Amino acid sequence: FSLSNEPLYVVDGVAVEPGPNGTLSWLNPHDVASIEVLKYGASTAIYGVRGANGVIVIKTKGSH
């Protein structure tokens, strides 16, 4: 549980910690199939307290 106001990042169903300034430098942009932003009720309903500040859901092309 974090006291920051950063959103939760989820890549292919796995919560990940972003780098400085929210970067995901290890993720190749060409591999991204979709990005979904969940906020308010939707994020907390699915991810609980961890999603209280919103959730960035990233699916890569290989995950489908």
N, C-alpha and C positions, 0 to 999 in steps of 0.2 A: 504494500500500500504506500502510495506516494502522496506527499502533501503539496506537490506542485500543481499548477493549473494546466499541465500538458495533457493532451489526449492520449489515449491508449492506442498503440500501433499494433495491428494484427496482420501478419503476412502468412497467407495460406493456412489460416486457422491457428497460428502460433503467435502469442504475444511476444513482441520484441522491444528492446530498449533502443531508442534512437540515439544517435551521437549528438555532438554539440549542435545547438540550434535546430534540433529535430531532424538531423540528416540521417539518411539510410544509405550511406555511401557504398555499401557492399551490394546493394540492389541495382541491377542493370535496368535502366529505364526501358530498354527494348524487350525485356522479359515480362513487363507488366501488362496483364490482360485487362484489369479493371481496378478502379479505386472507388470506394464507397465511403461516404462520410455519414456516420450515425451521430445524432445529437439528442440530448434530452432523454425522454422516456425510452426510446428505442435502444439506446446504448446501455442504459442501466438495466433494462429488462433482460438483455442478453448477457452482458458482461458484469453486472453487479456494480459494486463500489468502484472497481477498477475503471469502469467506463463512465464514471460520473462527469468527467470533463469532455466527453465525446470519444468516439472511436474512429480511427482511420483504418478501414479494412482494405487490404491490397491482395489481389489474387494474381498470381503469375500464370503465364501461358501454360506451363507444365502441370498446373494444379487441377485442370478441368478434366 
